[in-house]
């Protein structure tokens, strides 16, 4: 009988710890996508580690390090300004897998939609993001991100 109580208490503690990590991951992605949608390139880049790697299906090679990440967002912001309208990201269906080394492996769907000036929002892309998140200075940061797009699969 005591063993069952200890086992139950241990499962409850594990469930609470996982719930905390899951909530932190959700908060991280919400924050990161708001920064991206605001085209705040330098702030967005700082949500990655200094030696981060970003793999995108539309680029011939991965984007590396903070300066490359910021350049990528600035270029995207300029393209969006020329095209007009507003680009937004929504992240959902988040799967979080804590790893023995303290990192988190995550996988989520990312919807990218555009709202033309004076128009209605329209879905632009459906993506899957697979990340390795690490704790740096008390905050989660992306060490590696791989993005795939349904229309390019």
N, C-alpha and C positions, 0 to 999 in steps of 0.2 A: 504494500500500500504506500509506504513512504517513497519508494522508487518512482511510482507513478506521479506523485506530487512533485518530486524533484524534476522529473522529466517534463511535466506540464509547465512548471515554472521556467525551466530552461527554454522551452519552446516559446513561451510568452516573451521572454527577454529577447530571443532571437527575432521574433516577429516585430517587436518594437524597434529593435536596431535596424532591421531591414526597412521598416516603414519610414524611419528617419532618413536613411540613405535615399530612398525612393523620392521622398518629398524634397530633399536637397537637389537631386537630379532634375526634378520637374522645375524647381525654382531656377536652377542654373540655365536650363534651356529657355524658359520664358524670358529671363533677363537677357541672355545672349541674342535671342531673335529680335527683341525690341531694339537693342543696340544696332544690330545689322540693318533692320528696317529704317532706322534713323540715319543710316550711312555714316555712323561715327566710327570711322575706320580704325583709328588708333585704339580706342576703347575696346572695340570688338576684338582686335588682334590680341589685346591683353587677356582675353578669356582663354587663350592658348598658352602652352608652355613656350619658352624661348626657342626650343628646338623642334617645335611641332611640325607635323606633316599633314597637309590637307590634299586628299586625292579627289579630283573632280572628273567626271566622265567627258567633259568638253575641253579639257586642257591636255596637251601632249605630255606634260610631266607634272608631278606634284608641286604644290606651293609649299615653300619651306620657310620657317622662321618668322618672327614677328613682322619684320619689314615687308616680306613677301605677302603676308596675309593682309596687311594694311593696304598695300598697293592694289591687291586684288579687289578689295572692297571699294577703294576710291575709283577704280576703273569701272566697276559695276554701277556705282552711283552716277558717274558721268554718262554712261550708256542710258541709264534710266531717266536722267534729266533730259537728254536729247529725245527720248521716246515719249516723254510725258507720262502723266499718270503716277500711280503709287504702287509699289511692289511690297507685298507683305508675306510673312512666313507663319505657318501654324505647325506646331509639333505635337504629335499624339502617338498613341499606341506604344508608349515607352516601355521597353524591357530593360531592366537593370540587373546585372549579374556581378555581385561583389567577388573580387578575386583574392586569393590568399595573400598577395603582396600589398593589399590595401587599395589597389586601383579598382575602378568600375568599368566594366564593359557594358556599353549600352547600344541599343538598336531602337530606332524610332522611325515613324513615317513623318515626312515633312511635306506639307502642301505649300506651294508657292502660288500666289494669286496676284493678279494685277487689277487695279481699279483705274480705268482711264479717266481723265479729267471730265467730270460731269456724267460719268457712266456708272454702270453696275460692275461689281467685282466679277472676275472670270478666272477660273482655274487655269494656271499656266503650266505647272509641272507637278508631278507626284514623284517624290524622292524617298529613298531610304538612307538614313545616316547611321553609320556604325562608328562608335567612338571608343577610345580609351581615355577615361578621365582620371586624373591624378590630383592629389591634394598638394597644393603649393601655397605656402604662407597662409594656411587655414582656409583656402578657397579651392573649389574644384576648377580645373582647367583641362582643356583638351590637349592631349599629347599626340593623338593620331585620329584623324577623321577620314572616313571613306564614304563618299556619296555616290549612290547609283540612282539612275533615273529610269522609271518604268518605260518611257517612250524610247529609250536607247538600249534597253535590255535585249 
